Amino acid sequence: MSNPTLVSSDEIRDRFSRAMSAMYQAEVPQYETLLELVEKVNRETLERDPVLAERLASHDELGRLGVERHGAIRVGTAEELAMLRRLFAVMGMFPVGYYDLSEAGVPVHSTAFRPIDDAALARNPFRIFTSLLRLELIESPALRERAAEILSRRDIFTTGARELIELAEQQGGLSNEQADRFVAEALETFRWHQDATVDMETHAALHAEHRLIADVVCFRGPHINHLTPRTLDIDEAQRRMPEMGMNSKEVIEGPPRRDCPILLRQTSFKALEEAIRFTGDHQGTHSARFGEIEQRGVALTAEGRALYDQLLGESRKRTAGLGNEEHQRELGKVFAGFPDCEDELRRRGLAFFEYRLTQAGKVGGTKGGEQDLDVLIEQGLVEALPITYEDFLPVSAAGIFQSNLGGEQSEAYTGNANRDAFEQALGAAVTDELALYAERERLSREAVLGALVG
């Protein structure tokens, strides 16, 4: 039985995400401009497309649109990652998916901490894409040992955060006052610090190996490097970013614009150059924090992902070096082979759908105990709603990283997936995202069919 004096993990997550957004707006004023842009584009899109507005409302997605964010951080040690798992668990966020970014030349592997059940996602689908630096991929033994020694000296969590995490685990949650203190203490882990923990020479050496390594190793904590609002029209948002004074990345990552959006499309304004102080009181600059926008579509099945990956691979040579308009045009040509109709996606098993009774289904039932969903949909008794993709794409994530870290790509890191090592560092297995979508679809199918014959 739940303790009535404890607030829900959903409530703590909602408080934390709002506090994080306020902090990031104060730290990166251009992020506030980004939020204004996305809000305007979303409002205009909904006014122009009332069918979309009605669908989002019926699918419990309209309410979450204004609060939806994902952030990204990068940590340096297994202990940091394992403690983050415990911190996020207090907020009802769990590790979903394993992402090997070494395949795109970035020396990290990652997971996404997020809520996993429908009610929690509807309340606030806050996600943190969390990457662990892979020191073993640094070629120089001396530099690798130096980085490990620097990381071993820091503690990215406050004493208060550690105490409240343990208290939440013991109590099964936190009281209202404890939850507020937890949010304040946890926020310190993600705050930007202008003071580096290393001298200029060490920063330069790590920077020369890879900018991301310098970003992880040289500071007191894993400052949040972006927060991402969700837009309903990423192409329009990308077009308007320069008008709002934002230096946008060259191309939108992910699939092309479609009538039936799939997976995830992402873009960003480029990382800002920020002043920092090295030890020894030397002044310098560091670029890591940027502003990202995302547009989410339907989650694809394993068969759908295989087709997506195949077409994306085919598109790379055709789109290399192109500006966004030409890139999207060529991408669209390649993806002409991917069905752009919800009914076809569902019938071919390429995407996940949630089944619900229509009003007619709720009052009329079925004749003869019909159990074929296609027939029930044709009869107007059942509707199939696309399940939103809640996760990430490794190639797109790497593309965002590279565009904001100088575009480096090192073959030395490529093809070094190691899920076992990541899960060992995490202290838990990551949940398979496809299994979550498949279970949601299965349960909705069983509920619909059970209600019709019950």
Secondary structure, DSSP 8 states (H G I E B T S, - for coil): ---TTEE-HHHHHHHHHHHHHHHHHHH-HHHHHHHHHHHHHHHHHHHH-HHHHHHHHHTT-HHHHTT-EEEEEEE-SHHHHHHHHHHHHHTT-EEEEEEEGGGGT-SEEEEEEE--SHHHHHH---EEEEEEE-GGG-S-HHHHHHHHHHHHT---S-HHHHHHHHHHHHHTSEEHHHHHHHHHHHHGGG---SB-SS-HHHHHHHHHH-HHHHHHHSSSS----EEEEB-S-HHHHHHHTGGGT--B-SS-BSS---SS-BSEEEEEE---EEEEEETTTEEEEEE---EEEEEE-B-B-HHHHHHHHHHHHHHHHHHTT--HHHHHHHHHHHGGGS---HHHHHHTT-B-EEEEE-HHHHHH--STT---HHHHHHTTSEEEEE-B--S--HHHHHHHHHHHTTT---GGGTT---HHHHHHHHTS--B-HHHHHHHHHHHHHHHHHHHHH-
